Amino acid sequence: MQLIDGKAIAAQIKKEIATEVEQIIAGGGKRPHLAAILVGHDGGSETYVASKVKACEECGFISTLIRYEEDITEEQLLYKVQELNNDPDIDGFIVQLPLPKHIDEQKITEAIDYRKDVDGFHPINVGRLSIGLPCFLSATPNGIMELLARYDIETKGKKCVVLGRSNIVGKPMASLMMQKSLPGDATVTVCHSHTENIAEECRKADIIIAALGQPHFVKADMVKEGAVVIDVGTTRVNDDTRKSGFRLCGDVDFDNVAPKCSYITPVPGGVGPMTIVSLMKNTLLAGKREIYK
Ligand code: GUN
């Protein structure tokens, strides 16, 4: 069994990006600039956004954090989105989700100029992904593809089971794994809350990508010998022994599943660090106008 070290790969990619940024600057180019809008004080969102700002520093990007209180109106937020769309200094930006209930997340997502949508959530980017055109890829699936590539894990012709059908992980993950390129070229099954006999589907899989948000859902008897298991779960569970009061729990019963696997990602330190690096990759692409002119 080989542990997939997302933390180490993420650190390596950030160094690669930082080197490229310095080359861009040396050549008279512009330093990539990412803006993030954070509404309210949700603990998870605060942590994610702080990590994104820190990653920008490590990559040599400029970052701007724009904060609003929970009571910002949808109209005010849309106005800010337009401002960022029109600001030539901002290469890409994100609006951290979730947003307060009185704001329509889909409306905000669609208001972002797709050419600056480094989250890859805009329907134009999602649509381009599904037909295999260059686009900003959603961060978590993109990070997983990078791990599969860097560990040289064979995907061509393999049976891949994706657990979960969310718009930001399950669906784009399935699209990427089935697309005609490498990694990809897999035969993909997407399982969800109404799938009959999920365990049986999983047992057929060469690659399992678990993204349902249910701690320890994938048990050893659901995994075939030699399978590759990618754990996207990051559920916070109470843990009084930690300073934070919680620990992250994956969707895979790691201790019992790992001995059966050829490769497996841990939680934390697997997919998580790669997600932020994918955002950095998209920001670099945005800065270089590599996908959209
Ligand atoms: N909330 C949880 N994950 C994400 C993400 O990748 N992007 C944004 N904008 N919000 C999130």
Residues whose N, C-alpha, C, O or C-beta is under 5 A from the ligand:
A	BS01	GUN	I94 V95 Q96 L97 P98 D119 A139
